[in-house]
């Protein structure tokens, strides 16, 4: 996913510059169609040891559990903060930088995301989830807060985009471990709910960003996104048991 972002996001912007936003969507539809045909032709075999299929009610039941909400709420909040700004990062960057520089900056963001995935795994192996998640959230808050002034030059914008992407991707890797730790026997279900929390945050964050732009300007987005991410950090720190059992266990080992 992160590797695809490295090429997909700047490619989409590049196509949009030459063929308009409709051209980008046509490309996405065509690429998705090819992927669908490839999957249909692959005929992946069914595993004999697959777990029993769950009904919809069984899949949704963990949503009401306190331990699930404690783990997913901070992730939902910082996903909202990230996508409130990321959805509109192109017009934000274009307030100071030429449009031709944007694909390169998005490529930096994608490479930073891949590096952040690897960093998050290394941090988890060494320190568990709690302290690395807090540190990465602090870095994310800083990157969001300075996005507007950092966009004044290509170099500072690239540094900020890299820090933003690395902290965000590392958080995602750490968050997966937090979700699995809730119930390792249902790790697939917990990861699915974890992804749903991210997509819900992306939807609400994008809508919130649009409202802010309508009522103020795109330049106001960083100053709204950073406090939301800070609320995610407070939620992570203050919620009882919010660090997850795996974090406590590994922290004790450290």
C-alpha positions in Angstrom: 0.0 0.0 0.0 2.7 2.4 0.9 4.8 1.5 -2.1 1.9 2.1 -4.4 1.4 5.5 -2.7 5.0 6.4 -3.7 4.1 6.3 -7.4 0.3 6.5 -7.4 -0.3 9.9 -5.7 2.2 11.9 -7.7 1.2 10.1 -10.9 -2.4 11.0 -10.3 -1.5 14.7 -9.8 0.7 14.6 -12.9 -2.2 13.1 -15.0 -4.5 15.7 -13.5 -2.3 18.6 -14.7 -2.4 17.4 -18.3 -5.8 15.7 -18.5 -7.8 17.3 -15.7 -9.3 15.6 -12.7 -11.5 13.5 -14.9 -8.5 12.1 -16.6 -7.1 11.0 -13.2 -10.4 9.2 -12.3 -10.5 7.5 -15.7 -7.0 6.2 -15.2 -7.9 4.9 -11.7 -11.0 3.2 -13.1 -9.0 1.6 -15.9 -6.2 0.4 -13.5 -8.9 -1.0 -11.1 -10.5 -2.9 -14.0 -7.2 -4.5 -14.9 -6.6 -5.4 -11.3 -10.1 -7.0 -11.1 -9.5 -9.1 -14.2 -6.1 -10.2 -12.9 -7.7 -11.3 -9.6 -10.5 -13.1 -11.4 -8.0 -15.0 -13.6 -5.7 -15.9 -10.7 -8.3 -18.2 -9.0 -6.6 -18.2 -5.6 -7.1 -21.5 -3.8 -9.2 -21.7 -0.7 -7.3 -22.7 2.4 -8.5 -25.8 4.2 -7.7 -24.3 7.6 -9.6 -21.0 7.1 -11.4 -19.9 10.3 -15.2 -20.2 10.3 -17.0 -17.5 8.6 -18.6 -14.9 10.9 -22.0 -13.3 10.5 -22.3 -9.6 10.2 -23.6 -9.3 13.8 -20.5 -11.2 15.0 -18.2 -8.9 13.1 -19.9 -5.7 14.5 -20.2 -6.9 18.1 -16.6 -5.9 19.1 -17.4 -2.3 18.0 -19.4 -1.9 21.3 -16.6 -3.3 23.5 -14.8 -0.8 25.7 -11.4 -2.3 24.9 -12.0 -1.9 21.2 -13.1 1.7 21.5 -10.1 2.6 23.7 -7.7 1.3 21.1 -9.5 2.7 18.0 -10.5 6.2 19.3 -7.0 7.7 19.2 -6.4 6.3 15.7 -9.7 7.7 14.5 -8.8 11.1 15.9 -5.3 11.4 14.4 -6.6 10.0 11.0 -9.2 12.8 11.0 -6.4 15.3 11.6 -4.1 13.9 8.9 -6.8 13.7 6.2 -8.2 17.1 7.0 -5.0 18.5 5.7 -3.7 15.8 3.3 -6.8 15.9 1.2 -6.1 19.5 0.3 -2.3 19.5 0.5 -1.9 20.3 -3.2 -3.8 23.6 -3.1 -2.0 24.4 0.2 1.4 23.8 -1.4 0.5 25.7 -4.5 0.0 28.9 -2.4 3.8 29.3 -2.4 5.2 26.7 -4.8 4.8 26.1 -8.6 2.5 23.3 -9.6 5.4 21.6 -11.4 7.0 21.0 -8.0 4.0 19.2 -6.4 4.4 15.7 -7.9 8.0 15.7 -6.6 6.9 16.6 -3.1 4.2 13.9 -3.2 6.9 11.5 -4.2 8.9 12.5 -1.2 5.8 11.9 0.9 5.4 8.4 -0.5 9.0 7.5 0.1 8.7 8.8 3.6 5.6 6.6 4.1 7.6 3.5 3.1 10.4 4.4 5.4 7.9 5.1 8.2 6.4 1.6 7.9 9.8 0.1 8.4 10.6 2.5 11.2 7.3 1.7 13.0 8.1 -2.1 12.9 11.6 -1.5 14.2 10.3 0.8 17.0 7.7 -1.9 18.0 10.3 -4.6 18.2 12.5 -2.5 20.4 10.1 -0.5 22.6 6.6 -1.9 22.2 3.8 0.5 21.1 3.2 3.1 23.9 6.3 5.3 23.9 6.9 5.1 20.1 3.3 6.0 19.4 3.5 9.0 21.6 6.8 10.2 20.0 5.5 9.7 16.5 2.3 11.6 17.4 4.4 14.5 18.6 6.3 14.5 15.3 3.0 14.3 13.4 1.5 17.3 15.3 4.7 19.3 14.6 4.6 18.4 10.9 0.9 19.4 10.6 1.4 22.6 12.5 4.3 23.9 10.4 2.9 22.8 7.0 2.0 26.3 6.0 5.3 28.1 6.8 7.3 25.1 5.7 5.7 25.4 2.3 7.6 28.7 1.7 10.4 26.9 0.0 10.9 23.6 -1.8 13.5 22.3 0.7 11.6 23.0 3.8 8.4 21.7 2.2 10.2 18.4 1.3 11.5 18.1 4.9 8.1 18.7 6.4 6.4 16.2 4.0 9.0 13.5 4.8 8.5 14.0 8.6 4.7 14.0 8.2 4.7 10.8 6.1 7.2 8.9 8.3 5.4 9.7 11.5 2.0 8.9 10.0 3.1 5.6 8.5 5.0 4.6 11.7 1.9 5.3 13.7 -0.1 3.1 11.4 2.3 0.2 11.9 2.2 0.6 15.6 -1.6 1.0 15.6 -1.9 -2.4 13.9 0.0 -4.0 16.8 -2.3 -2.2 19.3 -5.4 -3.5 17.5 -4.0 -7.1 17.4 -3.2 -7.0 21.1 -6.9 -6.5 22.0 -7.6 -10.1 20.9 -4.9 -12.1 19.1 -7.4 -14.9 18.4 -9.4 -12.5 16.2 -6.6 -10.5 14.8 -8.1 -10.4 11.3 -11.3 -9.0 12.6 -9.5 -6.4 14.8 -7.4 -5.3 11.9 -10.5 -4.9 9.8 -12.1 -2.7 12.4 -8.8 -0.8 12.7 -8.9 0.0 9.0 -12.5 1.0 9.3 -11.5 3.5 12.0 -8.9 5.0 9.6 -11.3 5.3 6.7 -14.0 6.9 8.9 -11.4 9.4 10.1 -10.4 10.1 6.5 -14.0 10.7 5.5 -14.8 13.0 8.4 -11.4 14.7 8.1 -11.8 15.4 4.4 -15.3 16.8 5.0 -14.1 18.9 7.9 -11.2 20.3 5.8 -13.7 21.3 3.1 -15.8 23.1 5.6 -12.8 25.0 6.9 -11.8 26.0 3.4 -15.3 27.3 2.6 -15.5 29.3 5.8 -11.9 30.5 5.9 -9.1 29.4 3.5 -6.8 26.5 2.7 -4.1 28.2 4.8 -6.2 27.7 7.9 -6.1 23.9 7.6 -2.7 23.3 9.4 -3.9 25.3 12.4 -7.0 23.1 12.7 -5.4 19.7 11.9 -2.6 20.1 14.5 -4.9 20.6 17.5 -7.0 17.6 16.4 -3.9 15.4 16.3 -3.0 16.8 19.8 -6.4 15.6 21.0 -5.5 12.2 19.7 -2.3 12.2 21.7 -4.2 13.2 24.9 -6.7 10.4 24.2 -3.9 7.9 23.8 -2.2 9.0 27.0 -5.2 9.5 29.2 -7.5 6.7 28.4 -7.1 3.8 30.9 -5.6 0.8 29.3 -5.2 2.8 26.0 -1.6 1.5 25.5 -2.7 -2.1 24.9 -1.5 -5.3 26.7 1.2 -5.9 24.1 2.7 -2.5 24.9 2.8 -3.1 28.6 4.3 -6.6 28.1 7.0 -5.4 25.8 7.6 -2.3 27.9 8.2 -4.5 30.9 10.7 -6.6 28.9 12.5 -3.4 27.9 
